[in-house]
Structures are given as structure tokens and as C-alpha cells.
Amino acid sequence: TEVAKDLLDTLIEVSAARAQLSAVVKEGIHALSAGKGELKALVSIVAEIRLTARWAPYLKEELEAARMTCEALAEVNKCDATQIFPWQAVGASTGYESHGELS
């Protein structure tokens, strides 16, 4: 049926978004441990969050890992993570408030 097809398409898209977000978080963690490429990793994570924002309600664990990794990368780069992490893209549907605390 059409409903089943739509559900399957959604599951596939969420799965792909989860995998891609997890991959850029892993790259960020690797950059932190290697001590190089931290700014590039930070930009990659923020960009990926913006790309996958429509699936944010299904990616809470991945977004939490991304937030923590962004904070660490921002600290290394002497940036303010609250200004960098795309809270508005993630939206209220995930339970994030304006500065990233889960409600």
C-alpha cells in the first residue's frame, strides 16, 4: 500500500541520516584525538545537522553525541558552541531548548 511505501521510504531516509550524522561525529572524535582537523570536523558536524534536521525527532541520541562533540571541538578552536550548534535547525520537536539543554 501507499502508506507502507511511505513508511519504508521514511525509515530508509532516517537510517541514512543516522549513519551520516554518526560518521561525521566519529570524524570529529578522531580529529580531537589526533589533535588536527578540529575546525573542519566542527564545520562538517554543523553542516550535517542542518542537512538532517528534518529527521531530528528520530535522531536524539545522535544529536546529543553531535552536541557534545561540537562543544569539545569548539573549545579546542576557542569558539562558543552555543553560537555554533544549529539549535533552530534541530528545533523544538527534539526537546532542545535554545541553548541545547534537553527538556
N, C-alpha and C positions, 0 to 999 in steps of 0.2 A: 504494500500500500504506500501511498504518498507520505503518510505520517512516519512510517517505518524508515523510508528512504531519507527523509529529513533528519530523523534521529540519528541514523547511521552517519550521514554527512557531518552532523554536528559532532558526534563522537570522534570521527576521524580528524576534524579540524582542531578540536580541543586537545587530542592526543599529540598532534603535530606541534601545536603551540606549547604544550607542556615540555615536549622534548627539546624544542629550540630554546626555550627560556632556561631550562636546566643546563643546556650546553653552554650558553653564554655565562651563566653563573659559575659553572666549573672552570671556564676560561678565566673568569675574574679571580677565583680562588687560586688558580695556578699562577696568575700574574702576581698576586700577593706573595705567594710562597717563593716565587722566583726573584722577586724584587725588581721586576721590569715589566713594562707594558700596562701599568696600572690605569693610566688615563684612558688609553684605548679600550681597555676592558670595561671601565666605567661607562664610557660613551656607548659601547655595544649593549650593555645591560639596559641602559635607559632607552635606547632605540628599540630594543626587542620588547620591552614592556609596552611601549607605545604601539607597536605592531600587534601585540597580543591582547591589548586592553579590552577588547570586546568579549574575551573569554575570562576576564578577571574573576568572576564569581566561582569559576571552576578551578582556578589556579592559586588558591590561597596559600598553600604550603610553598609553592614555587615562588610566589611573590614575597613571602616572608623571607625566604632564603635570598632572593634578589635584594630585598631591602637591607638585610644585614651585610651582604657583600658590598652593596653600594656605600653603606656607611663606612666600612673598612677602607674601601678604595678612595672614598672622598677624604678620609682622614689622612691617608698617605699623600694625597695630592693637595692637601690643605684647602679643601673645598667644604662648603656647608651642604651636607647631604640632604637636609630638609628643603633646600632650594633646588636641588638637582633631581631628586627622585620624582617621577611624574605622578604625583598623588591624584591630580584631577583626571588623568587618563585612566587610572585604576578605578576611581570612582567610589561612591558610597555603597555600591552594591556588594563590595567585598567586605565592608565593615571597617575600612580605613577611614580615619578622620583626617583632617587637613595636614597634620604633620606625621602621619604614619603610624599612629598607635592603633592597634586593633581594638575595636569597641566590643 
